[in-house]
Structure formats: structure tokens, C-alpha cells
């Protein structure tokens, strides 16, 4: 099976991807083993807006961080976000379909570098992110 659905886990209190957080987003992603990408399709409501009918910048960062963080599964490591940068290119509208996609860039020892983007249904890039994740519980290789 090339694509695996990553559902929120009942015992995970994570704000972004856990099911055990009553105020969490409970985000579901797909892990494509063939292309080594993570992808999610979302339509977020007004509870996540910043200015009128536009997603809050922090929520955009959460979406990118979550997608990029899931890439660490390809290395079978637990890793935490060490650095995250976001380019806000265009407003991300509330109540419209968006696609969040992330892919690996490189790995140097315990440091995993990833990139991600958010696109609208027409494929226009609305935001981009870069992240450095550090594997925890293992020694540098």
C-alpha cells in the first residue's frame, strides 16, 4: 500500500493532530510511501480566522508544522521542531478547500530539514514553510 491514512490517535493530546484534545484541530494526513510526501486536504471554519474570512497566521504555521513533522515517520524517528519559517504569500481563505503538502529536503545527523506549502484548490501557492526537526532519543550518526 503506497498511501497510508494518518488519523488522530485517541491517546494523543497534540493540538494539531491528536484526538485527545477537545479544542484541538484533529488533523488527518496521508503518507505517500512512493513519493515520500505528506498531504492533507482541509476546509477550515471561522473559528480559525485571524482577520475577516482569512485563516490566522498561527494556524497556517500549525498546518505546515504538522505536515512537515509527519515526514519524520519516513525515518522512523521521533523529532521535535527546532526551527520553523513561514512565507505568507497570499491570504488563506476560511471555508475553502486547501491542500497542505510536505516533503523532505535533507538529513544531517539528528537534523531533518523539510519544506511544505499550502495551495488552494486551483493549485495556487498561498504559503510556504521550511522546518528543521531534531530527532530525540537517538545519538547523532
N, C-alpha and C positions, 0 to 999 in steps of 0.2 A: 504494500500500500504506500503510495507516494505522498498522499496528503493525510495528515493527522489533525483532527479537531482538538483544540486545546480549550476545554471547558473550565470554568471557575471551579476550584475544589472546595468542598464543603468545609474543610478544616483550615482554609487559608483566609486570614483576616486582611489581606492586601487590599488597599483602596481601589486599585485599578483592576486586578484580575482575580481577586478572591471572592468566594461566595459567602464567607463568614464575616461580612461587614455590612450591616444594614444600610449604611449610607454609601457603600462602595459602588463602583461602576459595573462590576461583574462582566468585564470584557472577555469576549471569546475570540480566539485567533485560530488560524490554520497554519500548520507547519508543513511546508512542502519539502520533502526529503530529496527530491530530484534536483530542484533549483536552489535548495538551501536558503529559502526565503520564508519569512513570516508575513502573514497577511490577515487583515481584519476588515470587515465591512460594517459600517456603523451609520446610524441616523440618531444623533443626539438631540435631546429636547432642550427646552428653555431653562431647565434647572442648571444647565452647564454654560449659560451665556455670560459674557462679560458685558460689553455694550449691547445695545438693542439688536437682537437676532443674529449675533455673532458669538461663536464659541470663545470662552475665556482663554487667554493665552496660557494660563497654567494647565488647563485641561488639554490644550494642544500639546504641551510638553509631556503631560502624563501619557497621552496616546503614543507619542513617539518613544518615550522611555519604556513603556510596556512592550511595544513591538520589538524594539532593539534588545531589550532584556531577555526576551524569549529566544533569541538567537543563541544564547549560551547553551541551550539544550543540545545543539549540534556537537558541542564539545563535552557534553555530559558533566558540566561543572555548575556549581552554584556561584554566582557572581553578583556583585553589587555595583551600582552606578557610581563611578568616581568623577566623571565629568559629563556634562550634557550641554550642548549648544543647540539653539533653535533659530532658524531663519523664518520669520513670519513674512511670507511673500504676498499673500492676499488674504482677505477675511475668510474665515471658515464659517459658512452659514449654519445656523441652527435648523434642525428639521429637514436637512437634505442629506442624501446618501454621500458618504465619503469612504475612501479606501486608504488604509494605512498599511504601508509595506516597509519591511526592513530587510537588510542583507548585511552579511559580514564584509569587512574591509580587510582586516589582518589580525594576527595574534602574535604578540611578543611576550613570551613567558606567561605570566599571570594576567597580562593586559590584553583585553579583547576590544578591538575597535570595530564599531558598527555605524551604519548610516540608515536613515529612514526618511520617508516622505509621506505626506498626506495629499491625496488628489481628490478632486470632485468626480462625479460620475462621467463627465466628459473627458477626464484624463488630465485636466489642468492641475499643475502642482501648486498647492496652496501654502504648504510649509515643508521645511526640510530640517532634519536634525542629524547631529553627529554625537556619538557617545563613546566613552571609554569605560569599560567594565572591568573590574578586578575580581578574578577568581579567588574565592575564600576557601580555607580548609585544605589547600594544597600548596606545595612548595614550588617556587619558580623553576621552570625546566630549562 
